[in-house]
């Protein structure tokens, strides 16, 4: 009977040790971080290619503000797309 009690106590001790180890391991992983931990938040989506920025830059460079309504239109547009006023081209 004493032998069985020892086995049970040993099992409980191993179980407690395993629980403690798991808890500390979880803390360690939380602080150090595992690269492939599924619980971590997903990394931000990859940035889109630089094309939108370049397009916007070009759009800013080649945009003329309408003197009538203040809308921005392409510099090569004949007239304002919002109010229909003919575009003034100060460069030419
Ligand atoms: Zn306009």
PDB file of the backbone (N, CA, C, O) and the ligand in Angstrom, with CONECT records:
HET     ZN  A 101       1
ATOM      1  N   UNK A   1       0.836  -1.202   0.000  1.00  0.00           N
ATOM      2  CA  UNK A   1       0.000   0.000   0.000  1.00  0.00           C
ATOM      3  C   UNK A   1       0.865   1.245   0.000  1.00  0.00           C
ATOM      4  O   UNK A   1       0.567   2.233  -0.671  1.00  0.00           O
ATOM      5  N   UNK A   2       1.963   1.175   0.781  1.00  0.00           N
ATOM      6  CA  UNK A   2       2.870   2.310   0.795  1.00  0.00           C
ATOM      7  C   UNK A   2       3.493   2.546  -0.556  1.00  0.00           C
ATOM      8  O   UNK A   2       3.710   3.693  -0.949  1.00  0.00           O
ATOM      9  N   UNK A   3       3.789   1.468  -1.283  1.00  0.00           N
ATOM     10  CA  UNK A   3       4.377   1.601  -2.607  1.00  0.00           C
ATOM     11  C   UNK A   3       3.426   2.314  -3.559  1.00  0.00           C
ATOM     12  O   UNK A   3       3.833   3.196  -4.315  1.00  0.00           O
ATOM     13  N   UNK A   4       2.152   1.922  -3.514  1.00  0.00           N
ATOM     14  CA  UNK A   4       1.150   2.560  -4.368  1.00  0.00           C
ATOM     15  C   UNK A   4       1.022   4.046  -4.026  1.00  0.00           C
ATOM     16  O   UNK A   4       0.888   4.888  -4.914  1.00  0.00           O
ATOM     17  N   UNK A   5       1.066   4.356  -2.729  1.00  0.00           N
ATOM     18  CA  UNK A   5       0.970   5.754  -2.319  1.00  0.00           C
ATOM     19  C   UNK A   5       2.151   6.545  -2.860  1.00  0.00           C
ATOM     20  O   UNK A   5       2.001   7.689  -3.287  1.00  0.00           O
ATOM     21  N   UNK A   6       3.333   5.922  -2.839  1.00  0.00           N
ATOM     22  CA  UNK A   6       4.518   6.596  -3.379  1.00  0.00           C
ATOM     23  C   UNK A   6       4.350   6.875  -4.880  1.00  0.00           C
ATOM     24  O   UNK A   6       4.708   7.942  -5.378  1.00  0.00           O
ATOM     25  N   UNK A   7       3.802   5.891  -5.569  1.00  0.00           N
ATOM     26  CA  UNK A   7       3.608   6.083  -7.012  1.00  0.00           C
ATOM     27  C   UNK A   7       2.638   7.237  -7.261  1.00  0.00           C
ATOM     28  O   UNK A   7       2.866   8.076  -8.133  1.00  0.00           O
ATOM     29  N   UNK A   8       1.554   7.267  -6.485  1.00  0.00           N
ATOM     30  CA  UNK A   8       0.566   8.341  -6.666  1.00  0.00           C
ATOM     31  C   UNK A   8       1.198   9.690  -6.355  1.00  0.00           C
ATOM     32  O   UNK A   8       1.002  10.660  -7.087  1.00  0.00           O
ATOM     33  N   UNK A   9       1.956   9.747  -5.267  1.00  0.00           N
ATOM     34  CA  UNK A   9       2.612  11.005  -4.909  1.00  0.00           C
ATOM     35  C   UNK A   9       3.599  11.414  -5.992  1.00  0.00           C
ATOM     36  O   UNK A   9       3.701  12.591  -6.338  1.00  0.00           O
ATOM     37  N   UNK A  10       4.328  10.432  -6.527  1.00  0.00           N
ATOM     38  CA  UNK A  10       5.276  10.728  -7.595  1.00  0.00           C
ATOM     39  C   UNK A  10       4.553  11.286  -8.820  1.00  0.00           C
ATOM     40  O   UNK A  10       5.011  12.236  -9.455  1.00  0.00           O
ATOM     41  N   UNK A  11       3.399  10.666  -9.137  1.00  0.00           N
ATOM     42  CA  UNK A  11       2.628  11.158 -10.276  1.00  0.00           C
ATOM     43  C   UNK A  11       2.144  12.574 -10.045  1.00  0.00           C
ATOM     44  O   UNK A  11       2.206  13.409 -10.947  1.00  0.00           O
ATOM     45  N   UNK A  12       1.667  12.849  -8.852  1.00  0.00           N
ATOM     46  CA  UNK A  12       1.197  14.200  -8.552  1.00  0.00           C
ATOM     47  C   UNK A  12       2.361  15.189  -8.645  1.00  0.00           C
ATOM     48  O   UNK A  12       2.211  16.296  -9.163  1.00  0.00           O
ATOM     49  N   UNK A  13       3.508  14.776  -8.139  1.00  0.00           N
ATOM     50  CA  UNK A  13       4.667  15.671  -8.181  1.00  0.00           C
ATOM     51  C   UNK A  13       5.068  15.951  -9.629  1.00  0.00           C
ATOM     52  O   UNK A  13       5.365  17.088  -9.994  1.00  0.00           O
ATOM     53  N   UNK A  14       5.072  14.900 -10.445  1.00  0.00           N
ATOM     54  CA  UNK A  14       5.433  15.097 -11.854  1.00  0.00           C
ATOM     55  C   UNK A  14       4.415  16.007 -12.530  1.00  0.00           C
ATOM     56  O   UNK A  14       4.769  16.872 -13.331  1.00  0.00           O
ATOM     57  N   UNK A  15       3.146  15.797 -12.194  1.00  0.00           N
ATOM     58  CA  UNK A  15       2.103  16.621 -12.796  1.00  0.00           C
ATOM     59  C   UNK A  15       2.287  18.092 -12.388  1.00  0.00           C
ATOM     60  O   UNK A  15       2.199  18.992 -13.224  1.00  0.00           O
ATOM     61  N   UNK A  16       2.542  18.321 -11.097  1.00  0.00           N
ATOM     62  CA  UNK A  16       2.734  19.691 -10.627  1.00  0.00           C
ATOM     63  C   UNK A  16       3.961  20.309 -11.276  1.00  0.00           C
ATOM     64  O   UNK A  16       3.945  21.474 -11.676  1.00  0.00           O
ATOM     65  N   UNK A  17       5.027  19.517 -11.379  1.00  0.00           N
ATOM     66  CA  UNK A  17       6.250  20.037 -11.999  1.00  0.00           C
ATOM     67  C   UNK A  17       5.977  20.388 -13.463  1.00  0.00           C
ATOM     68  O   UNK A  17       6.453  21.407 -13.965  1.00  0.00           O
ATOM     69  N   UNK A  18       5.216  19.545 -14.131  1.00  0.00           N
ATOM     70  CA  UNK A  18       4.919  19.810 -15.552  1.00  0.00           C
ATOM     71  C   UNK A  18       4.065  21.064 -15.693  1.00  0.00           C
ATOM     72  O   UNK A  18       4.283  21.878 -16.591  1.00  0.00           O
ATOM     73  N   UNK A  19       3.090  21.212 -14.796  1.00  0.00           N
ATOM     74  CA  UNK A  19       2.249  22.409 -14.876  1.00  0.00           C
ATOM     75  C   UNK A  19       3.092  23.671 -14.630  1.00  0.00           C
ATOM     76  O   UNK A  19       2.953  24.675 -15.328  1.00  0.00           O
ATOM     77  N   UNK A  20       3.975  23.590 -13.612  1.00  0.00           N
ATOM     78  CA  UNK A  20       4.826  24.743 -13.335  1.00  0.00           C
ATOM     79  C   UNK A  20       5.731  25.039 -14.528  1.00  0.00           C
ATOM     80  O   UNK A  20       5.914  26.191 -14.920  1.00  0.00           O
ATOM     81  N   UNK A  21       6.293  23.970 -15.095  1.00  0.00           N
ATOM     82  CA  UNK A  21       7.175  24.159 -16.244  1.00  0.00           C
ATOM     83  C   UNK A  21       6.416  24.792 -17.417  1.00  0.00           C
ATOM     84  O   UNK A  21       6.924  25.692 -18.085  1.00  0.00           O
ATOM     85  N   UNK A  22       5.199  24.307 -17.651  1.00  0.00           N
ATOM     86  CA  UNK A  22       4.420  24.860 -18.763  1.00  0.00           C
ATOM     87  C   UNK A  22       4.115  26.334 -18.523  1.00  0.00           C
ATOM     88  O   UNK A  22       4.156  27.148 -19.446  1.00  0.00           O
ATOM     89  N   UNK A  23       3.807  26.665 -17.270  1.00  0.00           N
ATOM     90  CA  UNK A  23       3.468  28.061 -16.971  1.00  0.00           C
ATOM     91  C   UNK A  23       4.683  28.953 -17.196  1.00  0.00           C
ATOM     92  O   UNK A  23       4.577  30.022 -17.798  1.00  0.00           O
ATOM     93  N   UNK A  24       5.838  28.505 -16.706  1.00  0.00           N
ATOM     94  CA  UNK A  24       7.037  29.321 -16.888  1.00  0.00           C
ATOM     95  C   UNK A  24       7.448  29.359 -18.355  1.00  0.00           C
ATOM     96  O   UNK A  24       7.952  30.368 -18.850  1.00  0.00           O
ATOM     97  N   UNK A  25       7.224  28.248 -19.034  1.00  0.00           N
ATOM     98  CA  UNK A  25       7.553  28.234 -20.460  1.00  0.00           C
ATOM     99  C   UNK A  25       6.666  29.219 -21.224  1.00  0.00           C
ATOM    100  O   UNK A  25       7.114  29.901 -22.146  1.00  0.00           O
ATOM    101  N   UNK A  26       5.396  29.274 -20.814  1.00  0.00           N
ATOM    102  CA  UNK A  26       4.507  30.233 -21.454  1.00  0.00           C
ATOM    103  C   UNK A  26       4.935  31.665 -21.188  1.00  0.00           C
ATOM    104  O   UNK A  26       4.898  32.514 -22.078  1.00  0.00           O
ATOM    105  N   UNK A  27       5.340  31.923 -19.955  1.00  0.00           N
ATOM    106  CA  UNK A  27       5.830  33.268 -19.637  1.00  0.00           C
ATOM    107  C   UNK A  27       7.076  33.583 -20.446  1.00  0.00           C
ATOM    108  O   UNK A  27       7.229  34.677 -20.988  1.00  0.00           O
ATOM    109  N   UNK A  28       7.961  32.599 -20.513  1.00  0.00           N
ATOM    110  CA  UNK A  28       9.195  32.809 -21.277  1.00  0.00           C
ATOM    111  C   UNK A  28       8.878  33.116 -22.735  1.00  0.00           C
ATOM    112  O   UNK A  28       9.447  34.027 -23.336  1.00  0.00           O
ATOM    113  N   UNK A  29       7.952  32.328 -23.289  1.00  0.00           N
ATOM    114  CA  UNK A  29       7.597  32.564 -24.698  1.00  0.00           C
ATOM    115  C   UNK A  29       6.951  33.934 -24.875  1.00  0.00           C
ATOM    116  O   UNK A  29       7.127  34.588 -25.903  1.00  0.00           O
ATOM    117  N   UNK A  30       6.186  34.369 -23.837  1.00  0.00           N
ATOM    118  CA  UNK A  30       5.523  35.658 -23.974  1.00  0.00           C
ATOM    119  C   UNK A  30       6.543  36.787 -23.998  1.00  0.00           C
ATOM    120  O   UNK A  30       6.387  37.773 -24.719  1.00  0.00           O
ATOM    121  N   UNK A  31       7.599  36.622 -23.190  1.00  0.00           N
ATOM    122  CA  UNK A  31       8.581  37.703 -23.116  1.00  0.00           C
ATOM    123  C   UNK A  31       9.590  37.613 -24.262  1.00  0.00           C
ATOM    124  O   UNK A  31       9.910  38.611 -24.908  1.00  0.00           O
ATOM    125  N   UNK A  32      10.080  36.401 -24.497  1.00  0.00           N
ATOM    126  CA  UNK A  32      11.110  36.254 -25.521  1.00  0.00           C
ATOM    127  C   UNK A  32      10.486  36.209 -26.905  1.00  0.00           C
ATOM    128  O   UNK A  32      10.967  36.828 -27.854  1.00  0.00           O
ATOM    129  N   UNK A  33       9.396  35.453 -26.985  1.00  0.00           N
ATOM    130  CA  UNK A  33       8.716  35.395 -28.267  1.00  0.00           C
ATOM    131  C   UNK A  33       9.213  34.242 -29.106  1.00  0.00           C
ATOM    132  O   UNK A  33      10.412  34.038 -29.297  1.00  0.00           O
ATOM    133  N   UNK A  34       8.251  33.503 -29.595  1.00  0.00           N
ATOM    134  CA  UNK A  34       8.587  32.430 -30.524  1.00  0.00           C
ATOM    135  C   UNK A  34       8.227  32.888 -31.921  1.00  0.00           C
ATOM    136  O   UNK A  34       7.163  33.475 -32.122  1.00  0.00           O
ATOM    137  N   UNK A  35       9.087  32.634 -32.888  1.00  0.00           N
ATOM    138  CA  UNK A  35       8.793  33.153 -34.231  1.00  0.00           C
ATOM    139  C   UNK A  35       7.547  32.549 -34.843  1.00  0.00           C
ATOM    140  O   UNK A  35       6.834  33.209 -35.598  1.00  0.00           O
ATOM    141  N   UNK A  36       7.282  31.276 -34.511  1.00  0.00           N
ATOM    142  CA  UNK A  36       6.141  30.618 -35.167  1.00  0.00           C
ATOM    143  C   UNK A  36       5.027  30.369 -34.167  1.00  0.00           C
ATOM    144  O   UNK A  36       4.352  29.343 -34.245  1.00  0.00           O
ATOM    145  N   UNK A  37       4.822  31.272 -33.238  1.00  0.00           N
ATOM    146  CA  UNK A  37       3.750  31.086 -32.274  1.00  0.00           C
ATOM    147  C   UNK A  37       2.435  31.531 -32.903  1.00  0.00           C
ATOM    148  O   UNK A  37       2.313  32.679 -33.329  1.00  0.00           O
ATOM    149  N   UNK A  38       1.452  30.638 -32.968  1.00  0.00           N
ATOM    150  CA  UNK A  38       0.199  31.019 -33.650  1.00  0.00           C
ATOM    151  C   UNK A  38      -0.593  32.050 -32.880  1.00  0.00           C
ATOM    152  O   UNK A  38      -1.421  32.744 -33.472  1.00  0.00           O
ATOM    153  N   UNK A  39      -0.367  32.182 -31.543  1.00  0.00           N
ATOM    154  CA  UNK A  39      -1.157  33.116 -30.754  1.00  0.00           C
ATOM    155  C   UNK A  39      -0.733  34.556 -30.997  1.00  0.00           C
ATOM    156  O   UNK A  39      -1.477  35.481 -30.672  1.00  0.00           O
ATOM    157  N   UNK A  40       0.442  34.758 -31.560  1.00  0.00           N
ATOM    158  CA  UNK A  40       0.892  36.124 -31.793  1.00  0.00           C
ATOM    159  C   UNK A  40       0.032  36.782 -32.862  1.00  0.00           C
ATOM    160  O   UNK A  40      -0.433  36.104 -33.778  1.00  0.00           O
ATOM    161  N   UNK A  41      -0.182  38.052 -32.765  1.00  0.00           N
ATOM    162  CA  UNK A  41      -0.960  38.726 -33.814  1.00  0.00           C
ATOM    163  C   UNK A  41      -0.257  38.640 -35.155  1.00  0.00           C
ATOM    164  O   UNK A  41       0.970  38.664 -35.248  1.00  0.00           O
ATOM    165  N   UNK A  42      -1.058  38.543 -36.165  1.00  0.00           N
ATOM    166  CA  UNK A  42      -0.488  38.396 -37.500  1.00  0.00           C
ATOM    167  C   UNK A  42       0.290  39.658 -37.874  1.00  0.00           C
ATOM    168  O   UNK A  42      -0.113  40.765 -37.515  1.00  0.00           O
ATOM    169  N   UNK A  43       1.369  39.500 -38.572  1.00  0.00           N
ATOM    170  CA  UNK A  43       2.124  40.691 -38.991  1.00  0.00           C
ATOM    171  C   UNK A  43       1.290  41.541 -39.929  1.00  0.00           C
ATOM    172  O   UNK A  43       0.411  41.022 -40.617  1.00  0.00           O
ATOM    173  N   UNK A  44       1.544  42.808 -39.966  1.00  0.00           N
ATOM    174  CA  UNK A  44       0.765  43.666 -40.871  1.00  0.00           C
ATOM    175  C   UNK A  44       0.940  43.228 -42.305  1.00  0.00           C
ATOM    176  O   UNK A  44       2.004  42.734 -42.680  1.00  0.00           O
ATOM    177  N   UNK A  45      -0.074  43.400 -43.101  1.00  0.00           N
ATOM    178  CA  UNK A  45       0.033  42.961 -44.491  1.00  0.00           C
ATOM    179  C   UNK A  45       1.167  43.692 -45.189  1.00  0.00           C
ATOM    180  O   UNK A  45       1.453  44.850 -44.885  1.00  0.00           O
ATOM    181  N   UNK A  46       1.799  43.021 -46.110  1.00  0.00           N
ATOM    182  CA  UNK A  46       2.927  43.664 -46.804  1.00  0.00           C
ATOM    183  C   UNK A  46       2.488  44.932 -47.509  1.00  0.00           C
ATOM    184  O   UNK A  46       1.390  45.020 -48.058  1.00  0.00           O
ATOM    185  N   UNK A  47       3.371  45.902 -47.478  1.00  0.00           N
ATOM    186  CA  UNK A  47       3.036  47.161 -48.131  1.00  0.00           C
ATOM    187  C   UNK A  47       2.835  46.957 -49.627  1.00  0.00           C
ATOM    188  O   UNK A  47       3.572  46.196 -50.254  1.00  0.00           O
ATOM    189  N   UNK A  48       1.874  47.611 -50.185  1.00  0.00           N
ATOM    190  CA  UNK A  48       1.719  47.510 -51.641  1.00  0.00           C
ATOM    191  C   UNK A  48       2.940  48.116 -52.319  1.00  0.00           C
ATOM    192  O   UNK A  48       3.658  48.914 -51.717  1.00  0.00           O
ATOM    193  N   UNK A  49       3.167  47.750 -53.531  1.00  0.00           N
ATOM    194  CA  UNK A  49       4.314  48.324 -54.235  1.00  0.00           C
ATOM    195  C   UNK A  49       4.228  49.840 -54.295  1.00  0.00           C
ATOM    196  O   UNK A  49       3.162  50.425 -54.101  1.00  0.00           O
ATOM    197  N   UNK A  50       5.352  50.457 -54.562  1.00  0.00           N
ATOM    198  CA  UNK A  50       5.440  51.914 -54.490  1.00  0.00           C
ATOM    199  C   UNK A  50       4.690  52.597 -55.618  1.00  0.00           C
ATOM    200  O   UNK A  50       4.755  53.819 -55.751  1.00  0.00           O
ATOM    201  N   UNK A  51       3.993  51.846 -56.416  1.00  0.00           N
ATOM    202  CA  UNK A  51       3.322  52.464 -57.573  1.00  0.00           C
ATOM    203  C   UNK A  51       2.259  53.480 -57.174  1.00  0.00           C
ATOM    204  O   UNK A  51       2.201  54.549 -57.782  1.00  0.00           O
ATOM    205  N   UNK A  52       1.402  53.195 -56.168  1.00  0.00           N
ATOM    206  CA  UNK A  52       0.380  54.202 -55.832  1.00  0.00           C
ATOM    207  C   UNK A  52       0.988  55.536 -55.434  1.00  0.00           C
ATOM    208  O   UNK A  52       0.485  56.592 -55.819  1.00  0.00           O
ATOM    209  N   UNK A  53       2.076  55.492 -54.658  1.00  0.00           N
ATOM    210  CA  UNK A  53       2.705  56.745 -54.251  1.00  0.00           C
ATOM    211  C   UNK A  53       3.214  57.509 -55.469  1.00  0.00           C
ATOM    212  O   UNK A  53       3.020  58.719 -55.589  1.00  0.00           O
ATOM    213  N   UNK A  54       3.864  56.783 -56.361  1.00  0.00           N
ATOM    214  CA  UNK A  54       4.380  57.454 -57.559  1.00  0.00           C
ATOM    215  C   UNK A  54       3.233  58.020 -58.382  1.00  0.00           C
ATOM    216  O   UNK A  54       3.326  59.129 -58.910  1.00  0.00           O
ATOM    217  N   UNK A  55       2.148  57.254 -58.490  1.00  0.00           N
ATOM    218  CA  UNK A  55       1.004  57.735 -59.268  1.00  0.00           C
ATOM    219  C   UNK A  55       0.426  58.996 -58.638  1.00  0.00           C
ATOM    220  O   UNK A  55       0.058  59.946 -59.329  1.00  0.00           O
ATOM    221  N   UNK A  56       0.354  58.981 -57.275  1.00  0.00           N
ATOM    222  CA  UNK A  56      -0.204  60.137 -56.605  1.00  0.00           C
ATOM    223  C   UNK A  56       0.714  61.349 -56.792  1.00  0.00           C
ATOM    224  O   UNK A  56       0.252  62.475 -56.973  1.00  0.00           O
ATOM    225  N   UNK A  57       2.022  61.089 -56.746  1.00  0.00           N
ATOM    226  CA  UNK A  57       2.962  62.188 -56.932  1.00  0.00           C
ATOM    227  C   UNK A  57       2.799  62.795 -58.323  1.00  0.00           C
ATOM    228  O   UNK A  57       2.746  64.014 -58.490  1.00  0.00           O
ATOM    229  N   UNK A  58       2.720  61.909 -59.314  1.00  0.00           N
ATOM    230  CA  UNK A  58       2.528  62.405 -60.672  1.00  0.00           C
ATOM    231  C   UNK A  58       1.219  63.166 -60.772  1.00  0.00           C
ATOM    232  O   UNK A  58       1.137  64.206 -61.426  1.00  0.00           O
ATOM    233  N   UNK A  59       0.175  62.623 -60.101  1.00  0.00           N
ATOM    234  CA  UNK A  59      -1.133  63.282 -60.165  1.00  0.00           C
ATOM    235  C   UNK A  59      -1.051  64.670 -59.540  1.00  0.00           C
ATOM    236  O   UNK A  59      -1.648  65.622 -60.042  1.00  0.00           O
ATOM    237  N   UNK A  60      -0.305  64.777 -58.436  1.00  0.00           N
ATOM    238  CA  UNK A  60      -0.185  66.097 -57.811  1.00  0.00           C
ATOM    239  C   UNK A  60       0.577  67.040 -58.731  1.00  0.00           C
ATOM    240  O   UNK A  60       0.230  68.214 -58.860  1.00  0.00           O
ATOM    241  N   UNK A  61       1.604  66.524 -59.360  1.00  0.00           N
ATOM    242  CA  UNK A  61       2.408  67.386 -60.210  1.00  0.00           C
ATOM    243  C   UNK A  61       1.633  67.844 -61.438  1.00  0.00           C
ATOM    244  O   UNK A  61       1.793  68.978 -61.889  1.00  0.00           O
ATOM    245  N   UNK A  62       0.814  66.984 -61.968  1.00  0.00           N
ATOM    246  CA  UNK A  62       0.135  67.303 -63.222  1.00  0.00           C
ATOM    247  C   UNK A  62      -1.330  67.612 -62.983  1.00  0.00           C
ATOM    248  O   UNK A  62      -2.171  67.316 -63.830  1.00  0.00           O
ATOM    249  N   UNK A  63      -1.644  68.199 -61.848  1.00  0.00           N
ATOM    250  CA  UNK A  63      -3.028  68.564 -61.559  1.00  0.00           C
ATOM    251  C   UNK A  63      -3.138  70.075 -61.473  1.00  0.00           C
ATOM    252  O   UNK A  63      -2.282  70.750 -60.901  1.00  0.00           O
ATOM    253  N   UNK A  64      -4.187  70.578 -62.041  1.00  0.00           N
ATOM    254  CA  UNK A  64      -4.439  72.017 -62.028  1.00  0.00           C
ATOM    255  C   UNK A  64      -5.728  72.254 -61.275  1.00  0.00           C
ATOM    256  O   UNK A  64      -6.729  71.574 -61.497  1.00  0.00           O
ATOM    257  N   UNK A  65      -5.694  73.221 -60.387  1.00  0.00           N
ATOM    258  CA  UNK A  65      -6.906  73.519 -59.636  1.00  0.00           C
ATOM    259  C   UNK A  65      -7.798  74.449 -60.447  1.00  0.00           C
ATOM    260  O   UNK A  65      -7.342  75.445 -61.009  1.00  0.00           O
ATOM    261  N   UNK A  66      -9.056  74.104 -60.492  1.00  0.00           N
ATOM    262  CA  UNK A  66      -9.995  74.916 -61.252  1.00  0.00           C
ATOM    263  C   UNK A  66     -10.167  76.271 -60.563  1.00  0.00           C
ATOM    264  O   UNK A  66     -10.379  76.337 -59.352  1.00  0.00           O
ATOM    265  N   UNK A  67     -10.075  77.339 -61.335  1.00  0.00           N
ATOM    266  CA  UNK A  67     -10.243  78.668 -60.764  1.00  0.00           C
ATOM    267  C   UNK A  67     -11.693  78.953 -60.419  1.00  0.00           C
ATOM    268  O   UNK A  67     -11.977  79.844 -59.618  1.00  0.00           O
ATOM    269  N   UNK A  68     -12.607  78.212 -61.009  1.00  0.00           N
ATOM    270  CA  UNK A  68     -14.014  78.485 -60.753  1.00  0.00           C
ATOM    271  C   UNK A  68     -14.526  77.793 -59.500  1.00  0.00           C
ATOM    272  O   UNK A  68     -15.137  78.431 -58.642  1.00  0.00           O
ATOM    273  N   UNK A  69     -14.277  76.474 -59.386  1.00  0.00           N
ATOM    274  CA  UNK A  69     -14.865  75.725 -58.284  1.00  0.00           C
ATOM    275  C   UNK A  69     -13.814  75.135 -57.354  1.00  0.00           C
ATOM    276  O   UNK A  69     -14.156  74.612 -56.293  1.00  0.00           O
ATOM    277  N   UNK A  70     -12.553  75.210 -57.729  1.00  0.00           N
ATOM    278  CA  UNK A  70     -11.506  74.702 -56.853  1.00  0.00           C
ATOM    279  C   UNK A  70     -11.249  73.219 -56.998  1.00  0.00           C
ATOM    280  O   UNK A  70     -10.435  72.668 -56.257  1.00  0.00           O
ATOM    281  N   UNK A  71     -11.914  72.557 -57.922  1.00  0.00           N
ATOM    282  CA  UNK A  71     -11.685  71.135 -58.117  1.00  0.00           C
ATOM    283  C   UNK A  71     -10.360  70.921 -58.832  1.00  0.00           C
ATOM    284  O   UNK A  71      -9.912  71.757 -59.616  1.00  0.00           O
ATOM    285  N   UNK A  72      -9.749  69.788 -58.545  1.00  0.00           N
ATOM    286  CA  UNK A  72      -8.472  69.462 -59.175  1.00  0.00           C
ATOM    287  C   UNK A  72      -8.727  68.629 -60.410  1.00  0.00           C
ATOM    288  O   UNK A  72      -9.417  67.610 -60.357  1.00  0.00           O
ATOM    289  N   UNK A  73      -8.180  69.058 -61.497  1.00  0.00           N
ATOM    290  CA  UNK A  73      -8.366  68.360 -62.766  1.00  0.00           C
ATOM    291  C   UNK A  73      -6.997  68.075 -63.364  1.00  0.00           C
ATOM    292  O   UNK A  73      -6.018  68.747 -63.040  1.00  0.00           O
ATOM    293  N   UNK A  74      -6.931  67.085 -64.231  1.00  0.00           N
ATOM    294  CA  UNK A  74      -5.670  66.840 -64.925  1.00  0.00           C
ATOM    295  C   UNK A  74      -5.229  68.071 -65.700  1.00  0.00           C
ATOM    296  O   UNK A  74      -6.044  68.810 -66.251  1.00  0.00           O
ATOM    297  N   UNK A  75      -3.919  68.268 -65.729  1.00  0.00           N
ATOM    298  CA  UNK A  75      -3.402  69.480 -66.367  1.00  0.00           C
ATOM    299  C   UNK A  75      -3.728  69.505 -67.854  1.00  0.00           C
ATOM    300  O   UNK A  75      -3.868  70.577 -68.444  1.00  0.00           O
ATOM    301  N   UNK A  76      -3.849  68.316 -68.467  1.00  0.00           N
ATOM    302  CA  UNK A  76      -4.116  68.299 -69.902  1.00  0.00           C
ATOM    303  C   UNK A  76      -5.602  68.257 -70.211  1.00  0.00           C
ATOM    304  O   UNK A  76      -5.990  68.075 -71.365  1.00  0.00           O
ATOM    305  N   UNK A  77      -6.447  68.425 -69.183  1.00  0.00           N
ATOM    306  CA  UNK A  77      -7.889  68.416 -69.435  1.00  0.00           C
ATOM    307  C   UNK A  77      -8.304  69.731 -70.084  1.00  0.00           C
ATOM    308  O   UNK A  77      -7.791  70.799 -69.750  1.00  0.00           O
ATOM    309  N   UNK A  78      -9.235  69.626 -71.009  1.00  0.00           N
ATOM    310  CA  UNK A  78      -9.691  70.813 -71.727  1.00  0.00           C
ATOM    311  C   UNK A  78     -10.488  71.724 -70.803  1.00  0.00           C
ATOM    312  O   UNK A  78     -10.308  72.942 -70.812  1.00  0.00           O
ATOM    313  N   UNK A  79     -11.389  71.112 -69.991  1.00  0.00           N
ATOM    314  CA  UNK A  79     -12.196  71.928 -69.099  1.00  0.00           C
ATOM    315  C   UNK A  79     -12.401  71.191 -67.792  1.00  0.00           C
ATOM    316  O   UNK A  79     -12.110  69.999 -67.681  1.00  0.00           O
ATOM    317  N   UNK A  80     -12.901  71.907 -66.810  1.00  0.00           N
ATOM    318  CA  UNK A  80     -13.084  71.331 -65.486  1.00  0.00           C
ATOM    319  C   UNK A  80     -14.104  70.211 -65.541  1.00  0.00           C
ATOM    320  O   UNK A  80     -15.158  70.338 -66.164  1.00  0.00           O
ATOM    321  N   UNK A  81     -13.770  69.099 -64.872  1.00  0.00           N
ATOM    322  CA  UNK A  81     -14.694  67.984 -64.845  1.00  0.00           C
ATOM    323  C   UNK A  81     -15.853  68.202 -63.902  1.00  0.00           C
ATOM    324  O   UNK A  81     -16.803  67.420 -63.916  1.00  0.00           O
ATOM    325  N   UNK A  82     -15.810  69.229 -63.088  1.00  0.00           N
ATOM    326  CA  UNK A  82     -16.883  69.434 -62.117  1.00  0.00           C
ATOM    327  C   UNK A  82     -17.829  70.549 -62.552  1.00  0.00           C
ATOM    328  O   UNK A  82     -19.048  70.391 -62.491  1.00  0.00           O
ATOM    329  N   UNK A  83     -17.270  71.674 -62.988  1.00  0.00           N
ATOM    330  CA  UNK A  83     -18.139  72.787 -63.350  1.00  0.00           C
ATOM    331  C   UNK A  83     -18.100  73.091 -64.845  1.00  0.00           C
ATOM    332  O   UNK A  83     -18.880  73.915 -65.324  1.00  0.00           O
ATOM    333  N   UNK A  84     -17.200  72.437 -65.593  1.00  0.00           N
ATOM    334  CA  UNK A  84     -17.182  72.641 -67.026  1.00  0.00           C
ATOM    335  C   UNK A  84     -16.445  73.897 -67.461  1.00  0.00           C
ATOM    336  O   UNK A  84     -16.440  74.224 -68.648  1.00  0.00           O
ATOM    337  N   UNK A  85     -15.823  74.606 -66.530  1.00  0.00           N
ATOM    338  CA  UNK A  85     -15.118  75.831 -66.885  1.00  0.00           C
ATOM    339  C   UNK A  85     -13.847  75.479 -67.641  1.00  0.00           C
ATOM    340  O   UNK A  85     -13.139  74.564 -67.219  1.00  0.00           O
ATOM    341  N   UNK A  86     -13.527  76.143 -68.714  1.00  0.00           N
ATOM    342  CA  UNK A  86     -12.278  75.870 -69.452  1.00  0.00           C
ATOM    343  C   UNK A  86     -11.082  76.052 -68.547  1.00  0.00           C
ATOM    344  O   UNK A  86     -11.004  77.010 -67.778  1.00  0.00           O
ATOM    345  N   UNK A  87     -10.143  75.112 -68.649  1.00  0.00           N
ATOM    346  CA  UNK A  87      -8.962  75.136 -67.800  1.00  0.00           C
ATOM    347  C   UNK A  87      -8.003  76.218 -68.260  1.00  0.00           C
ATOM    348  O   UNK A  87      -7.778  76.410 -69.455  1.00  0.00           O
ATOM    349  N   UNK A  88      -7.449  76.912 -67.296  1.00  0.00           N
ATOM    350  CA  UNK A  88      -6.396  77.892 -67.586  1.00  0.00           C
ATOM    351  C   UNK A  88      -5.049  77.215 -67.444  1.00  0.00           C
ATOM    352  O   UNK A  88      -4.812  76.497 -66.473  1.00  0.00           O
ATOM    353  N   UNK A  89      -4.183  77.433 -68.383  1.00  0.00           N
ATOM    354  CA  UNK A  89      -2.870  76.813 -68.349  1.00  0.00           C
ATOM    355  C   UNK A  89      -1.832  77.895 -68.148  1.00  0.00           C
ATOM    356  O   UNK A  89      -1.377  78.489 -69.125  1.00  0.00           O
ATOM    357  N   UNK A  90      -1.440  78.172 -66.917  1.00  0.00           N
ATOM    358  CA  UNK A  90      -0.500  79.256 -66.676  1.00  0.00           C
ATOM    359  C   UNK A  90       0.878  78.996 -67.256  1.00  0.00           C
ATOM    360  O   UNK A  90       1.610  79.935 -67.567  1.00  0.00           O
ATOM    361  N   UNK A  91       1.244  77.705 -67.407  1.00  0.00           N
ATOM    362  CA  UNK A  91       2.601  77.422 -67.910  1.00  0.00           C
ATOM    363  C   UNK A  91       2.698  77.789 -69.390  1.00  0.00           C
ATOM    364  O   UNK A  91       3.734  78.288 -69.830  1.00  0.00           O
ATOM    365  N   UNK A  92       1.653  77.555 -70.152  1.00  0.00           N
ATOM    366  CA  UNK A  92       1.739  77.786 -71.590  1.00  0.00           C
ATOM    367  C   UNK A  92       1.134  79.118 -71.991  1.00  0.00           C
ATOM    368  O   UNK A  92       1.128  79.462 -73.173  1.00  0.00           O
TER     369      UNK A  92
HETATM  370 ZN    ZN A 101     -14.448  73.784 -61.906  1.00  0.00          ZN
END
